[in-house]
Amino acid sequence: MRWVQKQTVYLTNISHSGKHLLNIINEILDISKIESGKMKLYKEDVLLVETYAEIIATLQHIASRKEIKLDVLPWPEGEYVYADKAKLKQILYNLVGNAIKFTNEGGAVIIRTKNDGKFIHISIKDTGIGISSDGLKKLFKPFTQLESFESRSYEGTGLGLALSKELVELHGGQISAESEPGNGSTFTFTLPVFKKT
């Protein structure tokens, strides 16, 4: 029985490592496509509540393991963005996943939405470890991981944020971050509400 348990642990570790490696390869390929001008966007009117619900459903189990409150406040009923739905989900998965990763047990990660008439502003706010002013300057550079004592223990490639920035800008939007050590972080990005005419 003990042998079976050991084999199960080994197989789980191999599966996790394989998925992690595949994710790295896919992110590198995506960044390469963007930089070479070969990334295609398939834009459509995307209903945000449906996209948010999918992201919450995908990441809820990770948040629950750390007793982190993961929510959308308020749910933006009837709000659309003009975007590539798959790429929007990729951006949200990266940002919300990061927020959960860097938030301690019992914290919160909240998604908020604001419409200014031309752009939808989507914010992901967490109560996590925060980022120094020097760290904020390096955030969106590929293969850059922050070197603070707190962040060293969190695995990652430093590609997710760089890819998110590229995808947001490819849509004609912008991304930014506000944070300070110990007081959480807020990542905000914009996407157009309507198709350009």
Secondary structure, DSSP 4 states (H G I P E B T S, - for coil): -HHHHHHHHHHHHHHHHHHHHHHHHHHHHHHHHHHTT-----EEEEEHHHHHHHHHHHHHHHHHHTT-EEEESS--TT-EEEEEHHHHHHHHHHHHHHHHHTS-TT-EEEEEEEE-SSEEEEEEEE-SS---HHHHHHTTSTT-----TTGGGS---S-HHHHHHHHHHHTT--EEEEE-TTS-EEEEEEEESS---
